Amino acid sequence: MEQQLYQLETDPALKRLVARLDLVEFSDMEEDIRSCGGEKGVKVWGRTILVDHEYYEYCHRESIPFCLVSISLDSYQEAVAWICKNQLLRKSLTEEMRKYLIGKRSLAERTIGLVQMRKLGESAAGQEHPVMKLAKHNVSRTHVRERIGAEYSLAYMTVRKYESYTLALDMVRTHSPEFVDEHLAGKLKLSFEKVYKLASLPPDAASSECLRLMTEPQEAGQWSVKSRCGAKEGSAGTVATVSIKDMPAYDPDAEIVSLSLTIPSWVSSIIRVRGTSNMEEISTEARDRLKKELTGLKSTVDKMLYALRGNPNERV
């Protein structure tokens, strides 16, 4: 493709999935541009930069023409999954960012699979043929987590835990973006449990707690993963090495916490659609389809509330 100073777009949410280059990576990038110009190019989805933000900025700053490398993607979630997979090849990622990207990729690929299965189901007119059975298997939570876990030498349970961790951090980001950026950069090493607690706090309390943890680094360090402090008593200054491949202990709350962190986004979407859509203009087909899904959701919620009763005689 022709080299020129293209004017491209940046999606803030996609850009947050890309860790900044470290000194070695940035030096290598500069050397490559000085030697070859902009022939390596900037990877884009349409006119949106996917991963080469610093390459793009450097070329514009130095007025060096560059080419575009177009990546074919069908949806926003495919862009998320592609970026996560691309970034996870980097050796310079912090452990926090690595866990976050694995969780983000797993969630995105599950969403992609569900959309594809829905389209296949519509084209099959409800017939349960072998292709549909295979599709259901391929998009199941278990299959996606096992496949991604195998790719990164992780257990299924670990990928599930990283999904909850990702959802929690995304929730905390709505209250304190700077806090999440510092945490993913490795400056604040907090345990999963602490991140979950922050995500469950009311907005004002979450913002205050994040600010406190950023301004009190010593105390923030006390929330680091427990296994990091697993050295034997009497061996001061010795920290146990933790491998990302270690399988965590079974957490009976993991799925419940993950669901609790996901539901607010559903509520937000419903409120947004209700406020922005003209109900008089929507088609009967769209209206009936949403009513059917909401009725099913209400029934599922009622069943879950019944299952969560602490007291068998408690009214739901």
Helices and strands as residue ranges (DSSP letters): H 12-15, H 23-36, E 38-45, E 48-49, H 53-61, E 66-70, H 76-87, H 95-123, H 130-139, H 141-151, H 156-173, H 177-184, H 192-200, H 203-215, H 217-221, G 226-229, H 254-276, H 284-307
